[in-house]
Amino acid sequence: MTRSEKRIFLFLSILITLVYAGVFSSISLWNHYVFRTFAFDLGIKNQALWDYAHLRMNFNTVITLLDGEANILSNHFEPTLMLFAPFYYLFGSYTLLVMQIIFWLIGGWGIRRLILRAGGSIWLAMMTMLVFYSMWGVIGAIGFDYHANVIAAAVVPWFFVFAYERKPLAAALILFFVMNSKENMALWAVFLSVGILWHFRRDKNQRKWYIALTLFSAVYFLLIMTVFMPYFAQGKVSYPHFRYSALGGSMGEALKTLITRPAQWIPLIWDDGTTGQPLSSNPKLQLYWHVFLSGALLLLFRPKFIIMLIPIIAQKIFSDDPMHWGIYNHYSIEFVPIIAAAGGLTLAAVKNKKIHFMIGVLWLLSVLDATKGFMDAWQPNPYNRTQIRFYKSSHYTREIPYEAYHKILTYYIPKDASVSATSYLVPHLAMRERIYQFPHIGDAEYVVVAEDFRSYYPFPFEDKSKYIDARDRIENDSSFVIVFRDRRLLISKRKYNVSFIK
């Protein structure tokens, strides 16, 4: 590669990064600005971030299960969130969304470096970078709040880079970051290590590193689940996220079922309980179809990457929650670095540059087509496709006067007051000691209810009458006085202090 070609390649890579920074920001940051982010999950994380920024542990009040009595690390083990706390003073309630975008963009440069180190052409490296930025799993995750598994998935390309460059210590540090991003990411780290171990199975020096890393990941996962999280729970809450009743009532039972009763779980790979319904309505088949369009055939040439996907597929398709099965929200983000790396490395091994370029173009076009179809079919309520279709004018409109509401909330709600608020207001008001998701009131001094005729969470849309009843009770409650009201927004202030209730 000539110096001129290197400059052009660098320029185009920077241009791609800037374009996608704009795309991601127009989805994620704009959603937050117009109140299309939610108490679950950005509100939860923002309150934790605020506490960490003030050098305190977080006893979360948004999660009613914790209700300010248990450390948030007992709900999800995400200590990497602490690393982002200093940036709160720069970006405020947007901090985690900004970090999520930055990390994903940096991950794209990891994919770029990986393909170049493997002998791929500059054009293949850029195409794989585009795949990494464009895949439907990314758009779904960026369009729905902040989640720590997105951060973990973003750094996985750098784990591959350092592993392939035979820098096991650097790879181990990256993987340790992944393990501390979320408790299930530590389990994923076991399979990531096994995949790289398979790659180095004939290299004695590298092999021993990844045997050790595999064992460490497994032990660390067990420590998180049996020691660290119970310690932070202090006996007040149990782990709430094991929802795999088809496999058993505990992780031990689930493992036993997977080993001894294959007939019990094999049908769950495709069965979603919609017998007699059209195949297109099956979210599991929809997931497999999108994975296929994104380059599943290329995975067959790199089976070590299939190993890495085992826990990701299992945690989706065996879940009790149908939302986990399909393609929406952030539940598919881990597919992206695996498929992008496997596909790029497979094509890099094709010696004929024209052939691997042509296949790369077809791969990228297939990914873009799958993503466009995904964006047009986006279904999760309450805002459906308006959340992610940044190329449509409807994305930039809102049912509420969002600019005015930013000013009203700042003016009427003191920074140190305890607040109960509608779900999509909570992320903006979460930077305080006590913040609740309405209709949970707790000891809130202020109750803020906004009506956009779209979201009534935590009530389902069909039960909006219950939400309206809860709002009317606050409006007519003699212990509160209304300090602001318009057609869509109600702010009530408690007449007396209830701190003695705590």
C-alpha positions in Angstrom: 0.0 0.0 0.0 1.5 3.3 -1.1 1.5 6.4 1.2 -1.1 8.0 -0.9 -3.4 4.9 -0.6 -2.9 4.9 3.2 -4.0 8.5 3.4 -7.1 7.9 1.3 -7.9 4.8 3.3 -7.5 6.7 6.6 -9.6 9.6 5.3 -12.4 7.3 4.2 -12.3 5.4 7.5 -12.6 8.7 9.4 -15.4 9.8 7.1 -17.3 6.5 7.7 -16.9 7.0 11.4 -18.1 10.5 11.4 -21.1 9.6 9.2 -22.1 6.8 11.7 -21.5 9.1 14.6 -24.1 11.4 13.1 -26.5 8.5 12.4 -26.2 7.0 15.9 -26.5 10.5 17.5 -29.6 11.3 15.4 -31.2 8.1 16.8 -30.0 7.8 20.4 -29.4 11.4 21.5 -32.4 12.8 19.7 -34.6 10.1 21.3 -33.4 11.2 24.6 -33.9 14.9 23.8 -37.5 14.4 22.8 -38.3 12.1 25.8 -38.2 8.7 24.0 -35.9 7.1 26.6 -37.3 5.4 29.7 -37.0 4.7 33.4 -36.1 1.1 32.4 -33.3 1.3 31.6 -31.7 4.7 31.2 -33.3 6.2 34.3 -32.0 3.3 36.4 -28.4 3.8 35.0 -28.5 7.6 35.2 -29.3 7.5 38.9 -26.4 5.1 39.4 -24.1 7.2 37.4 -25.1 10.3 39.4 -24.2 8.5 42.6 -20.9 7.2 41.2 -20.1 10.7 40.1 -20.5 11.9 43.7 -18.3 9.0 44.9 -21.2 7.0 46.4 -22.6 3.6 45.9 -26.0 3.5 44.4 -29.1 2.2 46.2 -31.5 2.4 43.3 -35.0 3.7 43.8 -36.2 3.4 40.2 -36.2 -0.4 40.5 -39.0 -1.0 43.0 -37.6 -4.3 43.9 -34.6 -2.5 45.4 -36.5 0.6 46.5 -33.4 2.4 47.7 -32.6 -0.5 50.2 -30.2 -2.6 48.1 -27.1 -1.8 46.1 -27.8 -1.7 42.3 -24.9 -4.2 41.8 -27.2 -6.8 43.3 -29.6 -6.4 40.3 -27.0 -6.3 37.5 -23.3 -6.5 38.1 -22.0 -3.6 36.1 -19.0 -2.0 37.8 -17.7 -0.6 34.5 -20.5 2.0 34.8 -18.3 3.6 37.4 -15.7 4.4 34.8 -18.1 6.7 33.0 -19.0 8.7 36.1 -16.5 11.6 35.5 -18.1 12.3 32.1 -21.4 13.1 33.9 -20.0 16.6 34.5 -19.6 17.1 30.8 -22.7 15.4 29.3 -25.2 15.2 32.2 -28.1 12.8 31.5 -26.8 12.1 28.0 -23.5 10.7 29.3 -24.2 7.0 28.9 -25.7 7.4 25.5 -22.6 9.3 24.4 -20.3 6.7 25.8 -22.3 3.9 24.1 -21.9 5.6 20.7 -18.2 6.4 21.3 -17.4 2.8 22.3 -19.2 1.4 19.3 -17.3 3.7 16.9 -14.0 2.6 18.5 -15.1 -1.0 18.1 -15.4 -0.4 14.4 -11.7 0.6 14.3 -10.9 -2.7 16.1 -12.7 -4.6 13.3 -10.8 -2.6 10.7 -7.4 -3.4 12.3 -8.3 -7.1 12.7 -9.0 -7.5 9.0 -5.9 -5.6 7.9 -3.7 -7.7 10.3 -5.2 -10.8 8.8 -4.1 -9.8 5.3 -7.4 -8.4 4.1 -7.4 -5.5 1.6 -8.1 -2.0 2.7 -11.5 -2.2 0.9 -12.5 -5.3 2.7 -11.4 -3.7 6.0 -13.7 -0.8 5.3 -16.6 -3.0 4.2 -16.3 -5.0 7.4 -16.2 -1.8 9.4 -19.4 -0.8 7.6 -21.0 -4.1 8.4 -20.1 -3.6 12.1 -21.7 -0.2 12.1 -24.7 -1.0 10.0 -26.0 -4.4 11.3 -29.6 -4.4 12.6 -28.5 -5.5 16.1 -26.6 -2.2 16.4 -29.6 0.0 15.3 -31.9 -1.8 17.7 -29.5 -1.3 20.6 -28.7 2.3 19.8 -32.4 3.1 19.4 -33.3 1.8 22.9 -31.6 3.5 25.9 -28.3 2.4 27.3 -27.3 -1.2 28.1 -24.0 -2.4 29.4 -23.9 -5.4 27.1 -23.6 -3.0 24.2 -20.4 -1.6 25.7 -19.1 -5.1 26.2 -19.8 -6.1 22.6 -18.2 -3.0 21.4 -14.8 -3.9 22.8 -14.8 -7.6 21.7 -13.2 -6.7 18.3 -10.2 -5.4 20.3 -10.1 -8.7 22.2 -9.8 -10.4 18.8 -7.1 -7.9 17.6 -4.8 -8.5 20.6 -5.4 -12.2 20.5 -4.5 -12.4 16.8 -1.5 -10.1 17.4 -0.3 -12.5 20.1 -0.7 -10.0 22.9 -2.4 -12.2 25.5 -2.0 -9.8 28.4 -3.8 -7.0 26.4 -6.4 -9.4 25.3 -6.9 -10.5 28.9 -7.4 -6.9 30.1 -10.1 -6.3 27.4 -11.8 -9.5 28.4 -11.8 -8.5 32.1 -13.5 -5.3 31.0 -16.1 -7.5 29.3 -16.6 -9.6 32.4 -17.3 -6.5 34.5 -19.7 -5.0 32.1 -22.6 -7.3 33.2 -22.9 -10.6 35.0 -23.9 -12.6 31.9 -21.0 -11.1 29.9 -18.7 -13.0 32.3 -20.3 -16.2 31.0 -19.9 -15.0 27.4 -16.2 -14.4 28.2 -15.8 -18.2 28.9 -16.9 -18.9 25.3 -14.9 -16.1 23.8 -11.8 -17.6 25.5 -12.7 -21.1 24.3 -13.0 -19.8 20.7 -9.6 -18.2 20.8 -8.2 -21.3 22.5 -9.4 -23.3 19.5 -7.7 -20.9 17.2 -4.4 -21.4 19.1 -4.8 -25.1 19.8 -1.5 -26.0 18.1 0.4 -23.1 19.6 1.7 -24.2 23.1 2.6 -20.8 24.4 -0.6 -19.0 23.4 -2.7 -22.1 24.2 -1.8 -22.0 27.9 -2.7 -18.3 28.1 -6.3 -19.0 26.9 -6.7 -22.1 28.9 -6.0 -19.9 32.0 -8.3 -17.2 30.7 -11.1 -19.7 30.1 -10.8 -21.0 33.6 -10.5 -17.5 35.1 -13.6 -16.4 33.3 -15.6 -19.4 34.5 -14.5 -18.9 38.1 -15.1 -15.1 37.9 -18.7 -15.8 36.6 -19.3 -18.1 39.5 -17.9 -15.6 42.0 -20.2 -12.8 40.6 -23.3 -15.0 40.8 -22.6 -16.7 44.2 -20.4 -14.2 46.1 -20.4 -10.6 44.7 -24.0 -10.1 43.9 -25.3 -11.8 47.1 -22.9 -9.6 49.0 -24.4 -6.4 47.5 -27.9 -7.7 48.0 -27.3 -8.2 51.8 -30.1 -10.7 51.9 -32.7 -8.2 50.8 -33.2 -9.3 47.2 -32.5 -12.4 45.2 -31.2 -12.5 41.7 -34.3 -11.5 39.6 -33.1 -12.3 36.0 -33.0 -16.0 35.8 -36.2 -16.6 33.8 -35.7 -20.0 32.1 -38.4 -22.1 33.6 -38.4 -24.5 30.6 -34.9 -25.6 31.7 -35.4 -25.5 35.5 -35.8 -23.3 38.5 -32.1 -22.5 38.9 -28.8 -22.3 36.9 -27.8 -25.7 38.3 -31.1 -27.3 37.2 -30.8 -25.6 33.8 -27.3 -27.0 33.2 -28.5 -30.4 34.2 -31.4 -30.2 31.8 -29.1 -29.1 28.9 -26.8 -32.1 29.6 -29.2 -34.9 30.4 -32.5 -33.9 28.7 -31.9 -32.8 25.2 -35.4 -33.8 24.1 -36.7 -31.2 26.5 -34.8 -28.2 25.1 -34.1 -29.0 21.5 -37.7 -28.1 20.3 -37.2 -24.7 22.0 -34.7 -23.8 19.4 -37.5 -23.1 17.0 -40.8 -23.5 18.9 -42.3 -20.2 20.2 -45.7 -21.6 21.1 -47.5 -20.3 18.1 -48.4 -23.6 16.5 -50.5 -23.1 13.5 -49.4 -19.5 13.0 -47.5 -18.3 9.9 -43.8 -18.9 10.1 -43.2 -15.2 9.6 -44.7 -14.6 13.0 -42.2 -16.8 14.8 -39.6 -14.4 16.4 -37.0 -17.2 16.7 -37.2 -17.9 13.0 -37.1 -14.2 12.3 -33.9 -14.1 14.4 -32.3 -16.9 12.4 -33.3 -15.3 9.1 -31.6 -12.0 10.0 -28.5 -13.8 11.2 -28.4 -15.7 7.9 -28.7 -12.4 5.9 -26.0 -10.9 8.0 -23.4 -13.5 7.0 -24.2 -16.8 8.8 -22.7 -18.8 5.9 -19.4 -17.1 6.5 -19.5 -18.4 10.1 -19.3 -21.9 8.8 -15.7 -21.3 7.6 -14.7 -20.1 11.1 -16.4 -22.5 13.6 -14.5 -21.0 16.5 -16.9 -18.1 16.2 -19.9 -20.3 16.3 -18.6 -21.5 19.7 -18.7 -17.9 20.9 -22.4 -17.5 20.0 -23.6 -20.5 22.0 -24.4 -18.6 25.2 -25.8 -15.7 23.2 -28.3 -17.8 21.3 -29.1 -19.9 24.5 -29.9 -16.8 26.6 -32.3 -15.6 23.9 -34.2 -18.7 22.7 -34.6 -20.4 26.1 -35.9 -17.3 27.9 -39.4 -17.1 29.3 -39.7 -13.6 27.9 -40.8 -13.6 24.2 -39.1 -10.2 23.8 -35.7 -11.9 24.1 -36.3 -14.4 21.3 -36.4 -12.1 18.3 -34.5 -9.3 16.7 -35.6 -6.2 18.6 -34.1 -3.9 21.2 -30.6 -4.6 22.5 -30.9 -8.4 22.9 -29.0 -9.2 19.7 -26.0 -6.8 19.9 -23.5 -9.6 20.7 -24.1 -11.2 17.3 -22.6 -8.1 15.6 -18.8 -8.4 16.6 -18.9 -12.2 16.1 -20.5 -12.2 12.7 -18.4 -9.2 11.5 -15.1 -10.7 12.7 -15.9 -14.1 11.3 -17.1 -12.8 8.0 -14.2 -10.4 7.5 -11.6 -13.0 8.5 -13.1 -15.6 6.1 -13.0 -13.2 3.2 -9.5 -12.0 4.1 -8.3 -15.6 3.6 -9.5 -15.6 0.0 -6.3 -14.8 -1.9 -8.0 -13.5 -5.0 -8.6 -9.8 -4.1 -11.3 -9.3 -6.7 -13.3 -12.3 -5.5 -13.1 -11.4 -1.8 -14.0 -7.8 -2.8 -17.1 -8.9 -4.7 -18.2 -11.3 -2.0 -17.6 -8.5 0.5 -19.9 -6.1 -1.5 -22.6 -8.7 -1.6 -22.2 -9.3 2.1 -22.5 -5.6 2.9 -25.5 -5.2 0.7 -27.2 -8.1 2.4 -26.6 -6.6 5.8 -27.9 -3.2 4.7 -31.0 -4.9 3.2 -31.6 -6.8 6.4 -31.2 -3.7 8.5 -33.5 -1.6 6.3 -36.2 -4.3 6.6 -35.6 -4.4 10.4 -36.0 -0.7 10.7 -39.2 -0.7 8.6 -40.6 -3.6 10.7 -39.6 -2.4 14.1 -42.5 -3.3 16.5 -41.7 -2.7 20.2 -44.2 -0.3 21.7 -44.8 2.5 22.4 -43.2 4.4 19.6 -42.5 1.6 17.1 -40.6 2.7 14.0 -40.3 6.4 14.9 -37.6 5.4 17.4 -35.0 4.3 14.9 -36.0 5.5 11.4 -33.8 8.6 11.4 -34.4 9.1 7.7 -38.1 9.8 8.3 -39.6 13.1 9.4 -41.7 11.3 12.0 -38.6 10.5 13.9 -38.1 14.2 14.6 -41.6 14.9 15.8 -43.2 14.3 19.2 -46.6 14.3 20.7 -45.5 16.6 23.5 -43.9 20.1 23.4 -40.5 18.7 24.4 -38.5 22.0 24.2 -40.9 23.6 26.6 -40.9 20.6 28.9 -37.2 20.8 29.4 -37.5 24.3 30.7 -40.6 23.6 32.8 -39.0 20.6 34.5 -35.8 22.6 35.3 -37.8 25.5 36.6 -40.3 23.7 38.8 -38.4 20.7 40.1 -35.6 21.4 42.6 -32.4 19.5 42.0 -32.4 17.9 45.4 -36.1 17.0 45.6 -37.4 13.5 45.6 -39.6 12.9 42.5 -42.0 10.4 41.0 -42.3 10.7 37.3 -43.7 9.2 34.1 -41.3 6.7 32.6 -40.0 8.8 29.8 -39.4 11.8 32.1 -37.3 9.7 34.6 -34.0 9.6 32.7 -34.0 13.4 32.7 -34.8 13.7 36.4 -32.8 10.7 37.6 -29.8 12.7 38.9 -31.0 12.8 42.5 -31.0 10.5 45.6 -34.6 9.4 45.2 -36.4 9.1 41.9 -39.4 6.8 41.3 -41.3 5.6 38.2 -44.9 6.7 38.4 -47.3 5.3 39.6 -45.0 4.4 42.5 -45.0 7.5 44.7 -43.0 6.5 47.7 -41.8 9.6 49.7 -41.7 11.8 46.5 -42.0 15.5 47.2 -43.0 16.1 43.5 -45.1 14.0 41.2 -44.7 14.7 37.5 -47.1 13.1 35.1 -47.0 13.6 31.3 -49.5 12.4 28.8 -48.4 11.7 25.2 -51.2 9.2 24.4 -48.6 6.6 23.4 -46.8 5.4 26.6 -48.5 4.3 29.8 -45.7 2.2 31.2 -45.6 0.3 33.5 -49.2 -0.3 32.5 -49.7 -1.8 29.1 -51.3 0.4 26.5 -54.5 -1.6 26.8 -54.8 -0.6 30.4 -54.3 3.1 30.0 -57.4 3.7 32.1 -55.5 2.4 35.1 -52.7 4.9 34.4 -55.3 7.7 34.0 -56.9 6.7 37.3 -53.5 6.9 39.0 -52.9 10.3 37.6 -56.4 11.5 38.7 -55.8 10.3 42.2 -52.7 12.5 42.5 -54.5 15.4 41.0 -57.3 15.1 43.5 -55.1 14.1 46.5 -55.5 16.8 49.2 -51.9 16.1 50.4 -50.6 17.5 47.1 -50.9 20.9 45.5 -50.7 21.5 41.8 -47.8 23.8 40.8 -48.1 23.4 37.0 -50.7 22.0 34.7 -51.4 22.1 31.0 -53.2 19.8 28.6 -50.5 17.1 28.9 -48.3 17.8 31.9 -49.2 17.8 35.6 -46.7 18.7 38.3 -47.9 18.3 41.9 -46.0 19.1 45.1 -46.5 17.4 48.4 -47.7 19.8 51.1 -45.7 18.3 53.9 -42.5 16.4 54.5 -42.8 12.6 54.6 -39.2 11.7 55.3 -40.2 10.0 58.5 -41.9 7.3 56.3 -38.5 5.9 55.2 
